Amino acid sequence: MNAINTLFNIQYPIIQGGMIWVSGYKLASAVSNAGGLGLIGAGSMYPEVLREHIQKCKKATSKPFGVNVPMLYPNIEEIMNIIVDEDVKIVFTSAGNPKTWTAFLKEKGITVVHVVSSSLFALKAQNAGVDAVVVEGFEAGGHNGRDETTTLTLIPMVKEKITIPVIAAGGIGSGRGMLAAMALGADGVQVGSRFAASIESSAHDDFKQTIVTTEEGGTQLTLKELAPVRLIKNKFFNDVQSLYDNNGSKEDLVTLLGRARAKKGMFEGDLIEGELEIGQIAGLIHDIKPAGQIVNEMIAEFKDAKVALISMDF
C-alpha cells in the first residue's frame, strides 16, 4: 500500500496544493471526491472565512481533506484553534518553523505535513515530529526556496536523509510527471498550477486564461530579498525587474509590492498590476477543466506511462 494513501486514507497519492486565492472549499472538495487530497488554502482567508470554507467542505465531501496554513499568518493562533474546533484531521504547514505548532496539532490527533525546500529543512521537520514533508523544487509557483534546487535533484537528496514519507512538488502537473517523481523516491505528489486552472479553482477567470496562454519561459523567480516568488512576466513583474536594474533597495521593493498585490492579480483578475503566481508547468497547461477530470487523467496517464516504461528494452 502506498504510504501517502495510508497516511491520509485516500485513493490516489495526489495532493492539491493549498494555494492562496485559488484553493477554496469547491476545489478542495472536488479533488477529495475524485480520490486525491484537497487542501483549503488558509493563507488568503480571514479566520471566520476559513471556518466557513471548512464547514462547506464538510458538506461537499465525505472524503478526507485538509488545510494549508502559512505560519507567518498574523492570526495564526486563532486559525489553529478554528482548525481544532472544526475537527480538521490534516494540516499542511509552511513558511515557518515546524516546531512551533506540530506538537500542538499532534496532541489533537491531527496529521501534520510541513513544506520544505531543502534536505536541511526536511530533517528539521522530521525532528519536529511531522508525519510527512512536501519537498518543493524551484519550478513551483508561488513562494519558493532561495537555493533554486530543482525538484529532480531535491527528491532523492531529501529521500536519502529522512525516513518519513516524501511528497514531491514543483513542476508536476501530469501523470508522467507524477511517475518521474515517484521513480526518484517520492511517495506522492502535490499539484498546484494544474489545479489553479480548473473550473472549481477560486482564481479569477482572466487569471486562469493567462495560465493557459503562458508559455515556456513565461515565469521567473524574483523578490528573493522579501520572499522568493515565481511570477508570470506581466507589467508588475517588469516593474520589479526595473527596480533591480536601477539598484533599487529592499525598501523600494516593499513599497512597490504594497498590499494585496496577489489578491489583485489572482483573485480580482488585474493582469497588469497584479501579482500572478504560477509554476513553470504552466507551459504544459492548455485548458481549463474540472478538478476531478484532472485527477482521473493524471492517474490514467501515470498507469500508461508506467506500462510503457516497464516494456522498454535496453
C-alpha positions in Angstrom: 0.0 0.0 0.0 1.2 3.5 -0.8 2.5 5.4 2.3 0.6 8.6 1.4 -2.7 6.7 0.6 -2.4 5.1 4.0 -1.4 8.2 5.9 -4.4 10.2 4.6 -6.8 7.4 3.8 -7.1 8.4 0.2 -7.3 6.5 -3.1 -4.6 8.3 -5.0 -1.3 9.9 -3.8 -2.2 13.2 -5.3 -2.5 16.3 -3.1 -3.9 19.5 -4.3 -1.7 22.5 -3.3 -3.3 24.9 -0.8 -2.7 28.0 -2.9 -3.7 31.5 -1.8 -6.7 33.0 -3.6 -7.2 29.7 -5.5 -7.9 26.9 -3.1 -11.3 27.3 -1.6 -13.7 24.6 -0.5 -15.0 24.0 -4.0 -11.6 22.9 -5.3 -10.6 21.0 -2.2 -13.9 19.0 -2.1 -13.7 18.3 -5.8 -10.2 16.8 -5.5 -11.1 14.8 -2.5 -14.2 13.5 -4.1 -12.0 12.3 -7.1 -9.8 10.3 -4.8 -7.0 12.7 -4.0 -6.5 15.0 -1.0 -7.9 18.5 -1.3 -6.5 21.4 0.7 -8.1 24.6 1.7 -5.6 27.5 1.4 -5.9 29.4 4.7 -3.2 31.9 3.7 -5.7 34.3 2.0 -8.6 33.9 4.4 -9.6 35.8 7.5 -10.3 33.3 10.4 -14.1 33.3 10.1 -13.8 32.9 6.3 -11.7 29.8 6.8 -14.2 28.4 9.3 -16.9 28.9 6.6 -14.9 27.1 4.0 -14.2 24.2 6.3 -17.8 23.8 7.1 -18.8 24.0 3.5 -16.1 21.5 2.5 -17.5 19.0 5.1 -20.9 19.3 3.4 -19.4 18.9 -0.1 -17.4 15.8 0.6 -17.3 12.8 2.9 -13.7 12.2 2.0 -10.6 13.4 3.8 -9.5 17.0 3.2 -7.0 19.3 4.9 -6.0 22.9 5.5 -2.7 24.5 4.4 -1.5 27.1 6.9 1.4 29.5 6.2 2.8 30.1 9.7 3.6 33.7 9.1 -0.1 34.3 9.2 -0.8 37.2 11.7 -3.8 35.4 13.2 -2.1 32.1 13.4 -3.3 31.2 16.9 -6.9 31.9 16.0 -6.5 29.9 12.8 -5.1 26.9 14.6 -7.9 27.0 17.2 -10.5 27.1 14.4 -8.9 24.1 12.8 -9.2 22.2 16.1 -12.7 23.4 16.8 -13.9 22.3 13.3 -12.2 18.9 13.8 -10.0 19.1 10.7 -7.8 16.0 10.6 -5.0 17.0 8.3 -2.9 20.2 8.3 -0.1 21.2 6.0 2.2 24.0 7.4 4.6 26.2 5.5 6.7 29.4 5.8 7.9 28.9 9.3 9.4 26.7 11.9 7.6 23.3 12.2 8.5 23.1 15.9 6.1 26.0 16.6 2.8 24.2 16.0 3.5 20.5 15.3 3.3 19.3 18.9 0.1 21.2 19.5 -1.6 19.8 16.4 -0.4 16.2 17.0 -1.8 16.3 20.6 -5.2 17.0 19.0 -4.8 13.9 16.8 -4.1 15.9 13.6 -1.8 14.6 10.9 0.8 17.2 10.2 2.8 17.8 7.0 5.4 20.5 6.5 6.5 22.1 3.2 10.3 22.3 2.8 12.8 23.4 0.1 15.9 21.6 1.2 17.2 18.5 2.9 18.2 20.5 5.9 14.7 21.8 6.5 13.3 18.3 5.8 15.4 16.9 8.6 14.3 19.7 10.9 10.7 19.0 10.1 11.2 15.2 10.8 12.8 16.1 14.1 9.9 18.3 14.9 7.6 15.3 14.6 5.7 15.9 11.4 4.2 12.9 9.6 5.5 13.7 6.2 7.1 16.5 4.2 6.3 18.2 0.9 9.6 18.9 -0.9 9.1 21.8 -3.2 11.5 22.4 -6.1 12.5 25.6 -7.8 9.9 25.0 -10.6 7.0 25.6 -8.3 4.7 28.6 -8.4 4.1 31.0 -5.6 6.7 31.3 -2.8 9.8 29.2 -3.2 13.2 28.3 -1.8 16.1 30.7 -2.2 18.6 28.0 -3.3 16.8 27.2 -6.6 17.2 23.5 -6.1 15.1 21.7 -8.8 12.5 19.0 -8.0 14.5 16.5 -10.0 17.5 16.8 -7.6 15.7 17.6 -4.4 13.5 14.5 -4.2 16.4 11.9 -4.0 18.5 14.2 -1.8 15.7 14.5 0.8 14.8 10.8 0.5 18.4 10.0 1.3 18.2 11.9 4.6 14.8 11.2 6.1 12.6 8.2 6.9 9.1 9.8 6.8 7.1 9.9 3.6 8.1 12.4 0.9 5.6 14.3 -1.2 7.1 15.9 -4.3 6.0 19.4 -5.5 7.2 21.8 -8.2 6.8 21.2 -11.9 4.3 18.3 -11.6 1.1 18.6 -13.4 0.7 15.3 -15.3 0.7 11.6 -14.8 4.1 11.3 -16.4 5.5 13.9 -14.0 4.0 12.0 -11.2 5.7 8.8 -12.3 9.0 10.6 -12.7 8.7 12.0 -9.1 7.9 8.6 -7.7 10.7 6.9 -9.6 13.0 9.3 -7.8 11.7 8.2 -4.4 8.6 10.4 -3.8 5.7 8.6 -2.1 3.2 11.1 -3.6 2.9 14.4 -5.4 1.4 17.8 -4.6 0.0 19.6 -7.6 -0.7 23.3 -7.6 -0.7 25.1 -11.0 -2.7 22.4 -12.9 -5.5 22.8 -10.3 -5.3 26.6 -10.4 -6.5 26.2 -14.0 -9.6 24.1 -13.0 -13.2 25.0 -13.1 -13.5 24.8 -9.3 -10.5 27.0 -8.6 -11.5 30.3 -7.0 -8.9 32.2 -9.1 -10.3 34.9 -11.5 -11.3 33.5 -14.9 -8.9 36.0 -16.5 -6.0 34.6 -14.5 -7.0 31.1 -15.4 -6.9 32.1 -19.1 -3.5 33.7 -18.6 -2.2 30.4 -17.1 -3.4 28.6 -20.2 -1.6 31.0 -22.6 1.6 31.2 -20.6 4.5 29.6 -22.5 7.9 28.2 -21.6 10.0 30.9 -20.1 6.9 33.0 -19.2 7.6 32.9 -15.5 10.6 33.8 -13.3 11.6 33.6 -9.6 12.0 37.0 -8.1 11.8 39.1 -4.9 14.3 37.0 -3.1 15.0 39.8 -0.6 11.4 39.6 0.6 10.1 36.2 0.0 11.1 34.3 -3.3 8.1 34.0 -5.6 7.6 32.7 -9.1 5.6 35.2 -11.2 4.2 35.4 -14.7 6.0 38.2 -16.6 3.5 41.0 -16.7 3.8 44.7 -16.1 4.1 44.3 -12.4 6.9 41.8 -12.9 8.6 44.2 -15.3 8.4 47.0 -12.7 10.1 44.7 -10.2 12.9 44.0 -12.7 13.3 47.7 -13.5 13.9 48.3 -9.8 16.6 45.7 -9.8 18.2 47.1 -12.9 18.3 50.5 -11.2 19.8 49.1 -8.0 16.6 49.7 -6.0 16.7 48.9 -2.3 14.7 46.4 -0.3 12.6 49.3 0.9 11.9 50.2 -2.7 10.7 46.6 -3.3 8.4 46.7 -0.3 6.9 50.0 -1.5 6.3 48.6 -5.0 4.8 45.4 -3.7 2.4 47.3 -1.4 -0.5 45.4 -0.1 -2.9 42.8 -1.5 -0.9 42.6 -4.8 -1.5 38.8 -5.1 -5.3 39.3 -4.4 -5.4 42.0 -7.1 -3.9 39.6 -9.7 -5.1 36.1 -9.0 -8.5 36.8 -7.4 -9.6 40.1 -8.9 -8.1 39.5 -12.3 -5.8 42.5 -12.7 -3.4 41.1 -15.2 -1.4 44.3 -15.4 -0.7 45.5 -11.9 -1.4 42.2 -10.1 1.0 39.6 -8.8 0.4 36.4 -10.9 1.9 33.4 -9.1 2.2 30.2 -11.1 4.7 27.4 -11.7 6.9 26.6 -14.8 4.5 23.8 -15.6 2.1 26.5 -16.9 3.8 25.9 -20.3 2.1 22.5 -20.4 -1.3 23.6 -19.3 -3.5 24.2 -22.3 -7.1 24.1 -21.0 -9.4 24.7 -18.0 -11.2 21.6 -16.9 -12.9 20.1 -13.8 -10.6 19.1 -11.0 -12.0 15.6 -10.9 -11.1 15.1 -14.6 -7.6 16.4 -13.9 -7.2 13.7 -11.2 -8.6 11.0 -13.4 -6.4 11.9 -16.4 -3.3 12.1 -14.2 -3.9 8.6 -12.9 -4.7 7.2 -16.4 -1.5 8.8 -17.8 0.5 7.6 -14.8 -0.6 4.0 -15.4 0.0 4.2 -19.2 3.5 5.7 -18.7 4.4 3.1 -16.1 3.4 0.2 -18.5 5.4 1.9 -21.4 8.4 2.3 -19.2 8.4 -1.3 -18.0 8.1 -2.5 -21.6 11.2 -0.6 -22.7 14.0 -2.9 -23.8 17.6 -1.9 -23.0 
